[in-house]
């Protein structure tokens, strides 16, 4: 351990021994560790699925929270996005899909989540997510932000890019799960 980290650990140990309060009360060990993975998922792609699968090994239960009314143009309705995610994660028994409105931190707390999962593709993602995590901690210090690095093979994916190439008729294999590929082809045929 570096000297700086050792000093930080010593300060924390000293503060706790001196009666300093933990920033948030600890839940009983018997409580399941629930995490929320929020997003618009318009549509869900393989980068999202990778994070969901990896999270399902880290937490007792993962809630994929689909934000109901984001301030952006959506291709799919909330109900369609919920259904596409459910079809895409059907094999994961400890993952559920729900839609929500309002502040993500409030939804996380009301769902019993103790962590909000966020994926990081690049340093630009970190800058934004760091600011959001600090605001969430200000609003509710009992819910932690957990950042997972995107797997290299999915680092180029975004829902916006997936929609753009789907509208132009490009191949979607390796980018999105089969139910999403079918839905994107359907949207293209309808001219959405």
N, CA, C and O of each residue as an XYZ file, in Angstrom:
768
protein
N       0.858     -1.169      0.000
C       0.000      0.000      0.000
C       0.899      1.225      0.000
O       1.907      1.286      0.705
N       0.501      2.206     -0.819
C       1.313      3.422     -0.889
C       1.247      4.159      0.446
O       0.352      3.934      1.261
N       2.232      5.053      0.645
C       2.281      5.813      1.893
C       1.038      6.691      2.037
O       0.484      6.807      3.131
N       0.596      7.311      0.933
C      -0.591      8.176      0.975
C      -1.837      7.376      1.351
O      -2.627      7.822      2.184
N      -2.021      6.212      0.754
C      -3.183      5.388      1.071
C      -3.125      4.920      2.517
O      -4.152      4.838      3.191
N      -1.916      4.611      2.995
C      -1.758      4.191      4.379
C      -2.165      5.314      5.329
O      -2.820      5.067      6.342
N      -1.776      6.556      5.001
C      -2.156      7.702      5.821
C      -3.671      7.890      5.833
O      -4.256      8.174      6.878
N      -4.313      7.728      4.653
C      -5.760      7.872      4.581
C      -6.449      6.805      5.434
O      -7.416      7.097      6.137
N      -5.957      5.593      5.370
C      -6.544      4.512      6.167
C      -6.362      4.787      7.655
O      -7.266      4.538      8.452
N      -5.187      5.302      8.028
C      -4.941      5.646      9.432
C      -5.906      6.733      9.912
O      -6.435      6.652     11.020
N      -6.131      7.754      9.068
C      -7.065      8.831      9.434
C      -8.478      8.286      9.611
O      -9.170      8.648     10.563
N      -8.902      7.426      8.707
C     -10.247      6.848      8.802
C     -10.378      6.013     10.068
O     -11.367      6.127     10.792
N      -9.390      5.182     10.334
C      -9.407      4.359     11.540
C      -9.455      5.239     12.777
O     -10.215      4.973     13.708
N      -8.641      6.288     12.787
C      -8.626      7.211     13.920
C      -9.978      7.899     14.081
O     -10.492      7.993     15.195
N     -10.563      8.383     12.976
C     -11.856      9.066     13.037
C     -12.944      8.142     13.564
O     -13.758      8.550     14.393
N     -12.965      6.907     13.092
C     -13.986      5.966     13.544
C     -13.769      5.597     15.010
O     -14.727      5.476     15.774
N     -12.502      5.419     15.398
C     -12.207      5.084     16.794
C     -12.575      6.241     17.709
O     -12.928      6.024     18.868
N     -12.496      7.472     17.204
C     -12.825      8.648     18.000
C     -14.327      8.899     18.059
O     -14.772      9.894     18.632
N     -15.107      7.999     17.469
C     -16.556      8.126     17.551
C     -17.195      8.851     16.387
O     -18.369      9.215     16.468
N     -16.464      9.074     15.304
C     -17.059      9.722     14.138
C     -18.168      8.838     13.576
O     -18.075      7.611     13.596
N     -19.195      9.469     13.087
C     -20.328      8.739     12.525
C     -20.003      8.274     11.113
O     -19.358      8.988     10.345
N     -20.458      7.065     10.776
C     -20.394      6.622      9.389
C     -21.291      7.545      8.579
O     -22.287      8.042      9.104
N     -20.962      7.791      7.306
C     -21.780      8.687      6.499
C     -23.205      8.165      6.291
O     -24.120      8.960      6.075
N     -23.405      6.867      6.350
C     -24.739      6.299      6.168
C     -24.856      5.060      7.035
O     -23.877      4.334      7.207
N     -26.030      4.807      7.583
C     -26.196      3.611      8.405
C     -26.047      2.356      7.551
O     -26.436      2.336      6.383
N     -25.483      1.319      8.142
C     -25.305      0.062      7.416
C     -26.554     -0.800      7.565
O     -27.077     -0.948      8.669
N     -27.038     -1.372      6.455
C     -28.184     -2.284      6.562
C     -27.733     -3.603      7.179
O     -26.545     -3.924      7.157
N     -28.665     -4.359      7.722
C     -28.290     -5.659      8.292
C     -27.692     -6.573      7.217
O     -28.059     -6.483      6.046
N     -26.783     -7.439      7.617
C     -26.123     -8.342      6.673
C     -27.118     -9.264      5.984
O     -26.841     -9.771      4.897
N     -28.271     -9.485      6.602
C     -29.263    -10.379      6.009
C     -30.040     -9.724      4.867
O     -30.717    -10.423      4.114
N     -29.957     -8.382      4.720
C     -30.663     -7.697      3.637
C     -29.997     -8.012      2.305
O     -28.770     -8.031      2.202
N     -30.809     -8.256      1.297
C     -30.215     -8.463     -0.026
C     -29.619     -7.163     -0.542
O     -30.149     -6.081     -0.289
N     -28.531     -7.276     -1.253
C     -27.859     -6.115     -1.827
C     -28.471     -5.871     -3.202
O     -28.188     -6.591     -4.159
N     -29.323     -4.837     -3.283
C     -30.047     -4.514     -4.507
C     -29.364     -3.340     -5.188
O     -28.954     -2.382     -4.533
N     -29.245     -3.422     -6.508
C     -28.671     -2.334     -7.287
C     -29.645     -1.938     -8.386
O     -30.394     -2.766     -8.905
N     -29.621     -0.664     -8.727
C     -30.432     -0.124     -9.815
C     -29.513      0.227    -10.967
O     -28.499      0.898    -10.779
N     -29.871     -0.229    -12.168
C     -29.165      0.181    -13.382
C     -30.161      1.007    -14.195
O     -30.984      0.447    -14.919
N     -30.090      2.341    -14.079
C     -31.069      3.194    -14.743
C     -30.635      3.637    -16.140
O     -29.445      3.691    -16.451
N     -31.614      3.948    -16.962
C     -31.334      4.489    -18.289
C     -32.596      4.582    -19.110
O     -33.670      4.169    -18.674
N     -32.458      5.132    -20.309
C     -33.614      5.170    -21.209
C     -33.681      3.898    -22.045
O     -34.772      3.456    -22.404
N     -32.541      3.306    -22.360
C     -32.475      2.047    -23.104
C     -33.329      2.124    -24.378
O     -34.218      1.302    -24.601
N     -33.035      3.130    -25.200
C     -33.785      3.356    -26.440
C     -32.873      3.240    -27.646
O     -32.502      4.256    -28.233
N     -32.499      2.019    -28.031
C     -32.829      0.725    -27.422
C     -31.675      0.206    -26.573
O     -30.586      0.779    -26.544
N     -31.951     -0.896    -25.884
C     -30.895     -1.608    -25.172
C     -29.948     -2.194    -26.218
O     -30.392     -2.665    -27.265
N     -28.654     -2.165    -25.938
C     -27.672     -2.762    -26.851
C     -26.762     -3.704    -26.062
O     -26.899     -3.840    -24.846
N     -25.847     -4.343    -26.757
C     -25.012     -5.364    -26.116
C     -24.083     -4.803    -25.044
O     -23.680     -5.540    -24.144
N     -23.736     -3.536    -25.114
C     -22.958     -2.924    -24.041
C     -23.769     -2.855    -22.753
O     -23.254     -3.147    -21.674
N     -25.044     -2.466    -22.866
C     -25.932     -2.478    -21.700
C     -26.062     -3.895    -21.148
O     -25.963     -4.113    -19.941
N     -26.287     -4.857    -22.046
C     -26.466     -6.251    -21.597
C     -25.236     -6.769    -20.868
O     -25.353     -7.488    -19.877
N     -24.067     -6.407    -21.355
C     -22.833     -6.823    -20.696
C     -22.787     -6.293    -19.259
O     -22.444     -7.032    -18.337
N     -23.130     -5.022    -19.068
C     -23.137     -4.443    -17.725
C     -24.193     -5.101    -16.837
O     -23.946     -5.335    -15.654
N     -25.360     -5.401    -17.396
C     -26.420     -6.055    -16.621
C     -25.961     -7.442    -16.182
O     -26.121     -7.808    -15.017
N     -25.397     -8.210    -17.100
C     -24.921     -9.566    -16.756
C     -23.835     -9.513    -15.690
O     -23.878    -10.271    -14.721
N     -22.873     -8.632    -15.862
C     -21.798     -8.524    -14.876
C     -22.338     -8.078    -13.524
O     -21.895     -8.566    -12.485
N     -23.287     -7.161    -13.534
C     -23.903     -6.692    -12.281
C     -24.677     -7.797    -11.593
O     -24.735     -7.849    -10.364
N     -25.276     -8.687    -12.383
C     -26.068     -9.776    -11.795
C     -25.208    -10.740    -10.990
O     -25.726    -11.487    -10.160
N     -23.892    -10.729    -11.228
C     -22.973    -11.546    -10.434
C     -22.490    -10.805     -9.185
O     -22.018    -11.427     -8.234
N     -22.606     -9.492     -9.193
C     -22.118     -8.684     -8.069
C     -23.175     -8.429     -6.999
O     -22.847     -8.247     -5.826
N     -24.443     -8.415     -7.406
C     -25.529     -8.034     -6.506
C     -26.561     -9.146     -6.402
O     -26.733     -9.934     -7.332
N     -27.249     -9.203     -5.263
C     -28.311    -10.195     -5.088
C     -29.424     -9.985     -6.103
O     -29.977    -10.935     -6.657
N     -29.736     -8.716     -6.331
C     -30.819     -8.386     -7.256
C     -30.443     -7.108     -7.995
O     -29.887     -6.179     -7.408
N     -30.752     -7.071     -9.289
C     -30.520     -5.886    -10.112
C     -31.856     -5.474    -10.710
O     -32.575     -6.286    -11.293
N     -32.169     -4.199    -10.553
C     -33.354     -3.632    -11.183
C     -32.878     -2.788    -12.361
O     -32.101     -1.848    -12.191
N     -33.352     -3.132    -13.558
C     -33.095     -2.287    -14.711
C     -34.239     -1.278    -14.725
O     -35.386     -1.625    -15.007
N     -33.915     -0.033    -14.419
C     -34.916      1.028    -14.334
C     -34.962      1.807    -15.629
O     -33.986      2.449    -16.016
N     -36.098      1.749    -16.294
C     -36.250      2.439    -17.572
C     -36.942      3.764    -17.320
O     -38.102      3.822    -16.913
N     -36.189      4.834    -17.577
C     -36.702      6.171    -17.316
C     -37.826      6.470    -18.299
O     -37.669      6.334    -19.512
N     -38.957      6.880    -17.747
C     -40.195      7.004    -18.495
C     -40.236      8.187    -19.451
O     -40.655      8.034    -20.599
N     -39.821      9.334    -19.014
C     -40.019     10.535    -19.825
C     -38.755     11.388    -19.906
O     -38.707     12.488    -19.356
N     -37.738     10.877    -20.591
C     -36.514     11.679    -20.715
C     -36.732     12.869    -21.651
O     -37.660     12.880    -22.459
N     -35.871     13.850    -21.524
C     -35.951     15.042    -22.372
C     -35.190     14.786    -23.671
O     -34.250     15.507    -24.004
N     -35.603     13.761    -24.391
C     -35.003     13.465    -25.691
C     -36.027     12.726    -26.527
O     -36.993     12.161    -26.014
N     -35.789     12.745    -27.834
C     -36.697     12.051    -28.740
C     -36.457     10.551    -28.656
O     -35.320     10.086    -28.740
N     -37.531      9.809    -28.489
C     -37.431      8.356    -28.351
C     -37.964      7.662    -29.599
O     -38.921      8.125    -30.220
N     -37.343      6.563    -29.952
C     -37.844      5.727    -31.042
C     -38.928      4.791    -30.528
O     -39.931      4.561    -31.203
N     -38.720      4.248    -29.320
C     -39.649      3.268    -28.758
C     -40.391      3.857    -27.559
O     -39.850      4.681    -26.821
N     -41.630      3.424    -27.379
C     -42.409      3.852    -26.216
C     -41.824      3.210    -24.958
O     -41.005      2.295    -25.037
N     -42.252      3.698    -23.814
C     -41.799      3.108    -22.547
C     -42.146      1.632    -22.505
O     -41.311      0.809    -22.131
N     -43.368      1.286    -22.885
C     -43.808     -0.115    -22.844
C     -42.963     -0.981    -23.774
O     -42.619     -2.111    -23.425
N     -42.626     -0.462    -24.952
C     -41.783     -1.222    -25.892
C     -40.377     -1.402    -25.329
O     -39.796     -2.481    -25.447
N     -39.827     -0.356    -24.721
C     -38.478     -0.461    -24.146
C     -38.445     -1.459    -23.003
O     -37.504     -2.245    -22.891
N     -39.470     -1.435    -22.148
C     -39.549     -2.409    -21.052
C     -39.599     -3.824    -21.630
O     -38.873     -4.705    -21.170
N     -40.435     -4.043    -22.617
C     -40.577     -5.371    -23.208
C     -39.279     -5.844    -23.874
O     -38.899     -7.006    -23.733
N     -38.603     -4.950    -24.595
C     -37.353     -5.326    -25.263
C     -36.281     -5.708    -24.235
O     -35.533     -6.663    -24.445
N     -36.206     -4.973    -23.140
C     -35.218     -5.325    -22.103
C     -35.603     -6.652    -21.470
O     -34.736     -7.502    -21.264
N     -36.872     -6.854    -21.157
C     -37.303     -8.122    -20.546
C     -36.969     -9.304    -21.442
O     -36.474    -10.323    -20.960
N     -37.228     -9.186    -22.724
C     -36.909    -10.272    -23.657
C     -35.402    -10.511    -23.724
O     -34.960    -11.649    -23.875
N     -34.631     -9.464    -23.615
C     -33.175     -9.562    -23.757
C     -32.485    -10.134    -22.527
O     -31.369    -10.643    -22.632
N     -33.131    -10.061    -21.356
C     -32.500    -10.542    -20.115
C     -33.284    -11.689    -19.484
O     -33.128    -11.970    -18.296
N     -34.122    -12.347    -20.272
C     -35.024    -13.375    -19.742
C     -34.287    -14.491    -18.995
O     -34.873    -15.134    -18.126
N     -33.028    -14.727    -19.314
C     -32.272    -15.812    -18.678
C     -31.654    -15.418    -17.333
O     -31.032    -16.254    -16.677
N     -31.813    -14.180    -16.922
C     -31.203    -13.710    -15.673
C     -32.272    -13.651    -14.582
O     -33.090    -12.732    -14.554
N     -32.257    -14.626    -13.695
C     -33.331    -14.756    -12.701
C     -33.299    -13.681    -11.614
O     -34.319    -13.444    -10.965
N     -32.169    -13.033    -11.401
C     -32.093    -12.017    -10.344
C     -32.152    -10.591    -10.891
O     -31.778     -9.638    -10.207
N     -32.626    -10.455    -12.129
C     -32.746     -9.140    -12.752
C     -34.207     -8.899    -13.096
O     -34.864     -9.743    -13.706
N     -34.711     -7.723    -12.692
C     -36.079     -7.336    -13.047
C     -36.035     -6.032    -13.831
O     -35.030     -5.321    -13.819
N     -37.132     -5.728    -14.512
C     -37.222     -4.530    -15.332
C     -38.459     -3.752    -14.905
O     -39.560     -4.298    -14.841
N     -38.262     -2.474    -14.615
C     -39.364     -1.610    -14.197
C     -39.176     -0.242    -14.842
O     -38.051      0.174    -15.118
N     -40.278      0.447    -15.078
C     -40.147      1.825    -15.541
C     -40.408      2.764    -14.367
O     -41.074      2.400    -13.397
N     -39.870      3.978    -14.473
C     -40.045      4.953    -13.395
C     -40.000      6.359    -13.970
O     -39.538      6.578    -15.089
N     -40.486      7.301    -13.184
C     -40.405      8.722    -13.503
C     -39.861      9.431    -12.271
O     -39.868      8.863    -11.179
N     -39.398     10.639    -12.426
C     -38.875     11.385    -11.284
C     -37.383     11.214    -11.134
O     -36.703     10.729    -12.037
N     -36.881     11.621     -9.977
C     -35.447     11.547     -9.715
C     -34.988     10.095     -9.558
O     -35.609      9.310     -8.841
N     -33.920      9.760    -10.222
C     -33.375      8.397    -10.147
C     -32.999      8.042     -8.713
O     -33.258      6.922     -8.272
N     -32.399      8.966     -7.980
C     -31.973      8.681     -6.606
C     -33.177      8.370     -5.720
O     -33.093      7.508     -4.845
N     -34.288      9.057     -5.937
C     -35.503      8.772     -5.159
C     -36.079      7.409     -5.524
O     -36.535      6.668     -4.653
N     -36.057      7.080     -6.819
C     -36.545      5.774     -7.243
C     -35.659      4.666     -6.668
O     -36.164      3.641     -6.213
N     -34.348      4.870     -6.689
C     -33.420      3.872     -6.144
C     -33.742      3.615     -4.677
O     -33.871      2.463     -4.263
N     -33.872      4.669     -3.898
C     -34.146      4.522     -2.462
C     -35.493      3.844     -2.227
O     -35.598      2.967     -1.370
N     -36.522      4.236     -2.976
C     -37.846      3.638     -2.768
C     -37.891      2.178     -3.205
O     -38.765      1.428     -2.771
N     -36.956      1.771     -4.061
C     -36.874      0.374     -4.519
C     -36.015     -0.485     -3.605
O     -35.917     -1.696     -3.804
N     -35.397      0.127     -2.608
C     -34.522     -0.607     -1.711
C     -33.113     -0.785     -2.257
O     -32.320     -1.539     -1.692
N     -32.794     -0.098     -3.348
C     -31.452     -0.217     -3.931
C     -30.439      0.514     -3.068
O     -30.697      1.615     -2.581
N     -29.297     -0.105     -2.887
C     -28.201      0.508     -2.140
C     -27.090      0.983     -3.072
O     -26.099      1.565     -2.630
N     -27.273      0.722     -4.381
C     -26.266      1.147     -5.352
C     -26.949      1.489     -6.666
O     -27.955      0.889     -7.044
N     -26.375      2.468     -7.347
C     -26.774      2.808     -8.707
C     -25.594      2.464     -9.597
O     -24.490      2.974     -9.407
N     -25.832      1.608    -10.559
C     -24.787      1.143    -11.474
C     -24.719      2.084    -12.664
O     -25.740      2.454    -13.244
N     -23.508      2.460    -13.015
C     -23.293      3.270    -14.208
C     -22.113      2.704    -14.970
O     -21.113      2.295    -14.380
N     -22.238      2.683    -16.282
C     -21.163      2.217    -17.142
C     -20.326      3.384    -17.629
O     -20.845      4.467    -17.899
N     -19.039      3.154    -17.737
C     -18.118      4.185    -18.218
C     -17.420      3.699    -19.472
O     -16.764      2.657    -19.467
N     -17.566      4.470    -20.563
C     -16.893      4.141    -21.812
C     -15.597      4.923    -21.967
O     -14.600      4.393    -22.458
N     -15.613      6.183    -21.548
C     -14.457      7.060    -21.755
C     -14.407      8.083    -20.621
O     -15.312      8.154    -19.790
N     -13.341      8.864    -20.604
C     -13.206      9.863    -19.549
C     -14.339     10.886    -19.597
O     -14.717     11.433    -18.561
N     -14.880     11.150    -20.774
C     -15.997     12.093    -20.866
C     -17.211     11.558    -20.114
O     -17.942     12.336    -19.501
N     -17.441     10.248    -20.147
C     -18.520      9.652    -19.350
C     -18.261      9.888    -17.866
O     -19.174     10.216    -17.109
N     -17.006      9.716    -17.462
C     -16.686      9.875    -16.045
C     -16.980     11.286    -15.557
O     -17.544     11.465    -14.478
N     -16.605     12.279    -16.337
C     -16.834     13.671    -15.923
C     -18.309     13.909    -15.605
O     -18.636     14.492    -14.572
N     -19.189     13.463    -16.481
C     -20.628     13.635    -16.269
C     -21.121     12.794    -15.091
O     -21.822     13.294    -14.212
N     -20.748     11.513    -15.082
C     -21.237     10.596    -14.043
C     -20.732     10.989    -12.655
O     -21.444     10.806    -11.668
N     -19.526     11.519    -12.569
C     -18.973     11.976    -11.295
C     -19.834     13.097    -10.715
O     -20.152     13.093     -9.526
N     -20.205     14.047    -11.555
C     -21.049     15.161    -11.107
C     -22.414     14.647    -10.639
O     -22.907     15.072     -9.594
N     -23.021     13.746    -11.397
C     -24.322     13.187    -11.018
C     -24.202     12.407     -9.710
O     -25.065     12.520     -8.839
N     -23.141     11.619     -9.568
C     -22.949     10.825     -8.341
C     -22.826     11.721     -7.112
O     -23.369     11.408     -6.053
N     -22.117     12.829     -7.256
C     -21.980     13.749     -6.124
C     -23.322     14.400     -5.763
O     -23.633     14.572     -4.584
N     -24.104     14.755     -6.765
C     -25.424     15.320     -6.485
C     -26.312     14.274     -5.820
O     -27.026     14.583     -4.866
N     -26.271     13.034     -6.319
C     -27.065     11.966     -5.704
C     -26.654     11.739     -4.256
O     -27.506     11.520     -3.395
N     -25.370     11.790     -3.986
C     -24.893     11.617     -2.611
C     -25.386     12.754     -1.726
O     -25.707     12.543     -0.556
N     -25.445     13.955     -2.284
C     -25.986     15.097     -1.541
C     -27.460     14.861     -1.205
O     -27.904     15.150     -0.094
N     -28.210     14.338     -2.170
C     -29.650     14.117     -1.980
C     -29.943     12.914     -1.086
O     -30.909     12.926     -0.323
N     -29.107     11.871     -1.179
C     -29.340     10.667     -0.381
C     -28.030      9.902     -0.213
O     -27.644      9.150     -1.108
N     -27.338     10.078      0.912
C     -26.034      9.435      1.105
C     -26.105      7.931      1.357
O     -25.059      7.296      1.496
N     -27.292      7.340      1.420
C     -27.391      5.898      1.669
C     -27.297      5.073      0.399
O     -27.199      3.848      0.470
N     -27.324      5.718     -0.769
C     -27.240      5.005     -2.048
C     -25.918      5.378     -2.705
O     -25.642      6.554     -2.943
N     -25.108      4.371     -2.995
C     -23.782      4.592     -3.580
C     -23.812      4.468     -5.100
O     -24.651      3.759     -5.656
N     -22.907      5.152     -5.754
C     -22.681      4.985     -7.186
C     -21.622      3.907     -7.374
O     -20.588      3.913     -6.706
N     -21.890      2.985     -8.288
C     -20.931      1.930     -8.620
C     -20.656      2.032    -10.118
O     -21.568      1.898    -10.935
N     -19.409      2.267    -10.468
C     -19.032      2.438    -11.866
C     -18.366      1.164    -12.388
O     -17.441      0.631    -11.775
N     -18.854      0.698    -13.520
C     -18.258     -0.451    -14.186
C     -17.709     -0.002    -15.530
O     -18.384      0.694    -16.289
N     -16.495     -0.402    -15.811
C     -15.898     -0.082    -17.102
C     -16.578     -0.916    -18.175
O     -16.799     -2.114    -17.997
N     -16.901     -0.283    -19.273
C     -17.473     -0.984    -20.412
C     -16.434     -1.944    -20.965
O     -15.251     -1.613    -21.052
N     -16.881     -3.130    -21.337
C     -15.967     -4.082    -21.974
C     -15.489     -3.503    -23.301
O     -16.246     -2.836    -24.007
N     -14.248     -3.758    -23.627
C     -13.629     -3.169    -24.803
C     -14.438     -3.419    -26.078
O     -14.557     -2.530    -26.921
N     -14.988     -4.616    -26.220
C     -15.714     -4.935    -27.451
C     -17.023     -4.161    -27.607
O     -17.643     -4.191    -28.670
N     -17.443     -3.464    -26.535
C     -18.683     -2.682    -26.594
C     -18.442     -1.184    -26.412
O     -19.399     -0.413    -26.354
N     -17.191     -0.764    -26.321
C     -16.885      0.625    -25.989
C     -17.388      1.618    -27.041
O     -17.583      2.794    -26.733
N     -17.596      1.167    -28.257
C     -18.042      2.061    -29.330
C     -19.565      2.181    -29.413
O     -20.079      2.973    -30.203
N     -20.284      1.410    -28.614
C     -21.739      1.370    -28.730
C     -22.426      2.498    -27.979
O     -22.027      2.871    -26.876
N     -23.453      3.025    -28.595
C     -24.388      3.934    -27.939
C     -25.736      3.697    -28.609
O     -25.799      3.296    -29.771
N     -26.801      3.944    -27.876
C     -28.135      3.764    -28.449
C     -28.340      4.686    -29.639
O     -28.988      4.304    -30.614
N     -27.798      5.887    -29.572
C     -27.941      6.838    -30.676
C     -27.302      6.290    -31.949
O     -27.915      6.329    -33.016
N     -26.076      5.781    -31.843
C     -25.403      5.223    -33.024
C     -26.135      3.996    -33.554
O     -26.270      3.826    -34.766
N     -26.603      3.151    -32.660
C     -27.333      1.953    -33.080
C     -28.577      2.342    -33.876
O     -28.853      1.752    -34.920
N     -29.327      3.329    -33.389
C     -30.526      3.771    -34.114
C     -30.165      4.348    -35.485
O     -30.848      4.088    -36.476
N     -29.096      5.124    -35.529
C     -28.693      5.739    -36.797
C     -28.322      4.693    -37.837
O     -28.764      4.779    -38.983
N     -27.525      3.719    -37.461
C     -27.121      2.724    -38.460
C     -28.276      1.791    -38.810
O     -28.350      1.292    -39.933
N     -29.167      1.554    -37.867
C     -30.346      0.725    -38.159
C     -31.233      1.419    -39.185
O     -31.751      0.771    -40.095
N     -31.414      2.732    -39.048
C     -32.243      3.491    -40.000
C     -31.648      3.443    -41.403
O     -32.374      3.557    -42.390
N     -30.334      3.275    -41.494
C     -29.665      3.218    -42.793
C     -29.510      1.779    -43.300
O     -28.885      1.551    -44.336
N     -30.070      0.823    -42.583
C     -30.100     -0.565    -43.049
C     -28.847     -1.374    -42.788
O     -28.675     -2.431    -43.394
N     -27.959     -0.919    -41.905
C     -26.722     -1.656    -41.616
C     -27.009     -2.923    -40.819
O     -28.058     -3.059    -40.189
N     -26.055     -3.844    -40.863
C     -26.169     -5.070    -40.072
C     -26.105     -4.735    -38.588
O     -25.339     -3.867    -38.172
N     -26.912     -5.426    -37.798
C     -26.972     -5.165    -36.364
C     -26.412     -6.301    -35.517
O     -26.369     -6.195    -34.292
N     -25.982     -7.386    -36.157
C     -25.430     -8.511    -35.424
C     -24.224     -8.065    -34.613
O     -23.363     -7.334    -35.102
N     -24.178     -8.521    -33.361
C     -23.083     -8.181    -32.470
C     -23.258     -6.839    -31.772
O     -22.473     -6.484    -30.892
N     -24.284     -6.096    -32.164
C     -24.524     -4.787    -31.561
C     -25.699     -4.795    -30.592
O     -25.655     -4.158    -29.540
N     -26.745     -5.520    -30.956
C     -27.970     -5.553    -30.152
C     -28.470     -6.989    -30.059
O     -28.145     -7.811    -30.915
N     -29.256     -7.302    -29.030
C     -29.837     -8.640    -28.934
C     -30.894     -8.840    -30.031
O     -31.438     -7.861    -30.542
N     -31.190    -10.093    -30.398
C     -32.140    -10.364    -31.490
C     -33.496     -9.661    -31.377
O     -33.982     -9.157    -32.390
N     -34.140     -9.597    -30.195
C     -35.435     -8.897    -30.152
C     -35.324     -7.421    -30.554
O     -36.236     -6.867    -31.168
N     -34.210     -6.799    -30.205
C     -34.006     -5.392    -30.545
C     -33.736     -5.245    -32.040
O     -34.234     -4.311    -32.669
N     -32.954     -6.154    -32.612
C     -32.693     -6.104    -34.052
C     -34.014     -6.199    -34.822
O     -34.224     -5.458    -35.781
N     -34.906     -7.109    -34.406
C     -36.214     -7.230    -35.068
C     -37.021     -5.944    -34.923
O     -37.634     -5.485    -35.887
N     -37.024     -5.362    -33.732
C     -37.782     -4.128    -33.486
C     -37.223     -2.964    -34.308
O     -37.988     -2.155    -34.834
N     -35.903     -2.876    -34.420
C     -35.290     -1.809    -35.212
C     -35.594     -1.973    -36.696
O     -35.856     -0.993    -37.394
N     -35.559     -3.218    -37.176
C     -35.929     -3.449    -38.581
C     -37.390     -3.072    -38.815
O     -37.727     -2.478    -39.839
N     -38.258     -3.422    -37.858
C     -39.671     -3.060    -37.963
C     -39.873     -1.559    -37.999
O     -40.677     -1.053    -38.782
N     -39.142     -0.845    -37.149
C     -39.241      0.617    -37.119
C     -38.783      1.221    -38.444
O     -39.368      2.192    -38.922
N     -37.743      0.649    -39.031
C     -37.247      1.142    -40.325
C     -38.289      0.913    -41.405
O     -38.531      1.792    -42.232
N     -38.908     -0.264    -41.404
C     -39.928     -0.569    -42.419
C     -41.139      0.351    -42.286
O     -41.761      0.706    -43.287
N     -41.477      0.739    -41.055
C     -42.598      1.655    -40.819
C     -42.226      3.102    -41.112
O     -43.088      3.975    -41.222
N     -40.909      3.339    -41.238
C     -40.449      4.701    -41.472
C     -40.382      5.554    -40.231
O     -40.451      6.780    -40.314
N     -40.244      4.912    -39.057
C     -40.168      5.661    -37.789
C     -38.871      6.421    -37.673
O     -38.642      7.102    -36.673
